[in-house]
């Protein structure tokens, strides 16, 4: 029975780790997209001047 409890706790840990990684990846991608947008709008302003 203790084996089943350990497996379920590992499963929960793996799931929470996956959730944390997904959230971190999503935040990182959003940050990179914002940086890319800022770079392109910065380039457009320089061309207009």
N, C-alpha and C positions, 0 to 999 in steps of 0.2 A: 504494500500500500504506500509506503514512503516513496517508492520509485514513481508512482503516479503523481504524487504531490510535487516532487521535484521537477518532473517533466512539465507539469502545468505551470509551475512558477517560472521555468525557463521559457515556456511559450509566451507567457505574459511579458517577461523581460524582453524577449525578442520582438514582440509586437510593439512594446513601448519604444524600443530602440528604433524600430522601423518608422514609427510615427514621428519620433524626434528627427530622424534623418530626412524624412519627407518634408517636414516643416522647415528644416534648415536649408534644404535644397530649394524649396519654393521661395524662401526669403532671399537666398543668394541670387537666384535667377531674377527676381524682381529688382534687386539692387543693381545687377548688371544691366538689365534693360533700361533702368532709369539713367545709369551712367552713359549708356550708348545714346539714349535720346538727348541727354545734355550735350554730348559731344557733337551730335549732328546739328542741333539747334545752334550751338556755338559756332560751328563752321558756316552755317547759313548767315549768321549775323556778320561775320567777317567778310563774306562775299558781297553783301549788300553795301558795305561801307566803301 
